[in-house]
């Protein structure tokens, strides 16, 4: 499902209870006019009240941004834990929705394909048809604007 | 069939009882038993031999690994087109094929592709050696190796090879096995895990083929061999004086660049240049495996670039003559040389584009045609290819460049739109291509440097650019501008590890002053230039023994210490001891790393490796602290190499971005504590243990994740106390340094106060008390929490949840047959 409007996506995300936000290394690499992708990841996760699986080197930055429910995982571990009953203390129950931000489109496609029995939302700049829902293809500038609006929308309760 | 008995100490071994069908191989089995077995093991265990093994012969071990680390398939292919009944959308196909099994088929196909190019290269070498030296020509891994030293050939066939004729038989076995595996990749319909066992087998066959290639290179072509040296000579062997990088090329000299696996034409070319007194007038270099091979027999050779940079290097046109062969990566050789005006000589037996086959033509005629403008030729005889290459290189006049200058680049960059960024979305490394272009247009001519360094030249950005901006030309022009500064010093490959080395480091690496043995491989740096040298330095400076091979072996040398005025290879010595950095050689030298990784089963546990993979691998998996890091993997060969190492108990960490395109990972769930257990060798009691190694093949995004994971992947269920302490110290240090806290799973790995690293002891005890609910008092642990929730004293925990220092097994037949207090009955 292609989510053209940030507010629609915010609404969709809010509908689901037990989610897990995955923040990948690209969060440390991208900046939009002085705001980093990691800032936006923290804002969105906070707005949705979701625990964060910090993959790559995002753990320290997320803590510095005040995210408390954060644990360090490797991206592939999420798929492995999901198929075998979960168990990671970052969240007591197996997540029913995964949100991915900070992964290249190719990596995100692979990660969502490895996950079964869960909804997936990819917040990268390219449409990922294997995900349950995804942003459309966007330029870097438009992607930053989209995520900014999404962060505002989830903060305001969509 | 008459019984064949072999004397072993005071016992006799009946060959037909230890091997299923020994017909035709009785002599080699008798030799292996008589010369390499230990009577004590034979008396205690159900010893078996699997000469010239099929994949299924290893099922007892492969099955354990694949149950502990079930395959995870992040594959995008959901439709099978393997047979005329299809295509079938999976689900379940018309033949009963399920999705997981189909993914396993794809995994096997990928592994076969990785293996078969190496087998082809090894076959070319063996045939060349047989023609030139004859089947009785002696071959050896070195004077300081003996028949007890592990080789992939010995473990799969049972054969100790000592001449070219025997090597030929071993390679023929691998070729036959490869045909079976390839057939399986189209015919097996059920059982993904079993099929993944055949992926392991493809890995083992690849190592056999690489062993075969190394035998020829060292015994027939004069390559370096550390196992021919005395221990005291190895500290600086070979000396770290080899020039690497494109900047080493001397301006004004013609350049012959060898690309691909085959080294024969390069070997002939160097011989010819030396014979004709032209060595000072022509630069001979290699890209990828060819480059690593050249510097093992020719001190003036240049190692120009790793395979991740091969296509980009060709596009620069820096080479006057490109001598190319089949290799690990498919390159657009015809297109690139047509663009640059470099002359192309193709030496492999397959056709290449429309290049004429000039193998039977006089070298003078072919050279004249190339000098007069012909683009290239197929010349399948190495000696003739060398003759033509030298004539063309010394006679060719090339002028100008097809690459755009600074003004033209700025002009092209000005057409980039900020509402697009299709290139960024398509780039597998997520390089900020559009942003960099717009910066160039805005007056920052160096803005593309970062993009160029992380680019594999996959072409995707240019293909999707709606403005048709010539991105490849811009990237290559950026590289060409950087080329003069691209120079660093490395140590050429050394070949194998000698017996005396492996015996001397065995205890040094086990007793608490070494976090583990690190093997580093890969096709070159990936997204960031310098990652590989950073990884190597982090590990070697923490007292690891670090072995490198393949294209990664050069890239680790990039680190430069300005205070010492030395590159990494100059900073660390090269003997097999903690805090040393050893370059084994090019791509075929990965076999030396794997052979080295398996030595301790024989050295420390008296396990003969001949036709005996399961037992050898299990010992290494249980005991020895080692892991392989593959960085910047591109071709399928790395996928197969990973399978080879994983099968023998060496866990594999792959990264960064390109690793996520692999078809299969072997990852487990550390939190599922009942998943992790062993059996005591004496009595067979089941014991739960900590999750270690916690994965078998796993991708990571960053170099920091890689080294941190390495520090737990080297923990083993039967670790000694002091060695566990240093691994915990490194694991804790990396976690604090890179991620700002203690690892959330550290409680699994502690079974004694004495294992807590001294510099973190107080903090760790507090963390265990506050975060994990352990009871502590001052600097002591009073009670620890068992994963099932019970609070136990450490003595109780050790009895219930640990196998530290014990002798354990996963293979039922290796539970001792000796009854308690009873007599051996064999």
Contacts between the chains, C-beta under 8 A, distances in Angstrom:
chain1	res1	chain2	res2	distance
A	24	B	701	6.2
A	25	B	656	7.7
A	25	B	701	4.2
A	25	B	702	5.4
A	26	B	430	5.9
A	29	B	430	7.4
A	30	B	432	8.0
A	54	B	739	7.8
A	55	B	701	6.1
A	55	B	705	7.9
A	56	B	701	3.9
A	56	B	702	5.0
A	56	B	705	6.6
A	57	B	701	7.8
A	57	B	702	5.1
A	57	B	704	5.3
A	57	B	705	7.1
A	57	B	738	6.2
A	57	B	739	7.1
A	59	B	739	4.3
A	59	B	740	6.3
A	59	B	741	7.4
A	60	B	738	7.6
A	60	B	739	5.8
A	60	B	740	3.9
A	63	B	740	6.1
A	63	B	741	7.8
A	71	B	744	6.0
A	72	B	735	7.9
A	72	B	739	5.4
A	72	B	743	7.7
A	72	B	744	6.9
A	74	B	698	6.4
A	74	B	699	7.6
A	74	B	700	5.9
A	74	B	701	7.8
A	74	B	705	6.4
A	74	B	709	7.2
A	75	B	660	7.7
A	75	B	699	7.2
A	75	B	701	6.4
A	76	B	72	6.6
A	76	B	74	7.7
A	76	B	665	5.4
A	76	B	667	5.4
A	76	B	695	8.0
A	76	B	698	5.6
A	76	B	699	5.3
A	77	B	667	6.4
A	77	B	695	7.9
A	77	B	698	7.7
A	79	B	72	5.4
A	79	B	74	7.0
A	79	B	667	7.5
A	80	B	72	5.6
A	80	B	665	7.9
A	80	B	667	4.0
A	80	B	668	6.5
A	80	B	669	5.6
A	80	B	695	7.9
A	81	B	669	5.3
A	81	B	671	6.8
A	83	B	70	7.8
A	83	B	72	7.3
A	84	B	70	7.9
A	84	B	668	8.0
A	84	B	669	4.3
A	84	B	672	5.5
A	84	B	675	7.6
A	85	B	669	7.2
A	85	B	672	6.3
A	86	B	671	7.5
A	87	B	669	6.0
A	87	B	670	8.0
A	87	B	671	2.8
A	87	B	672	5.7
A	88	B	671	5.9
A	89	B	671	7.8
A	89	B	744	6.7
A	104	B	427	7.5
A	104	B	428	6.8
A	104	B	429	7.3
A	104	B	430	4.1
A	104	B	657	6.0
A	105	B	425	5.7
A	105	B	426	7.9
A	106	B	428	5.5
A	106	B	657	7.5
A	106	B	660	6.9
A	106	B	661	6.5
A	107	B	657	6.3
A	107	B	660	4.3
A	109	B	76	6.2
A	110	B	74	3.8
A	110	B	75	7.9
A	110	B	76	7.3
A	110	B	660	5.2
A	110	B	661	6.8
A	111	B	74	6.5
A	111	B	660	7.5
A	113	B	73	7.8
A	113	B	74	5.1
A	113	B	75	6.4
A	113	B	76	5.9
A	114	B	72	5.5
A	114	B	73	6.6
A	114	B	74	3.9
A	125	B	421	7.0
A	125	B	424	7.0
A	125	B	425	5.6
A	126	B	425	4.1
A	130	B	76	6.8
A	137	B	422	7.5
A	137	B	425	6.3
A	138	B	421	7.7
A	139	B	418	6.4
A	139	B	419	5.0
A	139	B	420	5.6
A	139	B	421	4.3
A	139	B	434	7.6
A	140	B	418	7.9
A	140	B	421	4.9
A	140	B	424	6.2
A	140	B	432	7.5
A	140	B	434	6.8
A	140	B	435	6.4
A	141	B	418	5.8
A	141	B	419	7.2
A	141	B	421	8.0
A	142	B	419	7.1
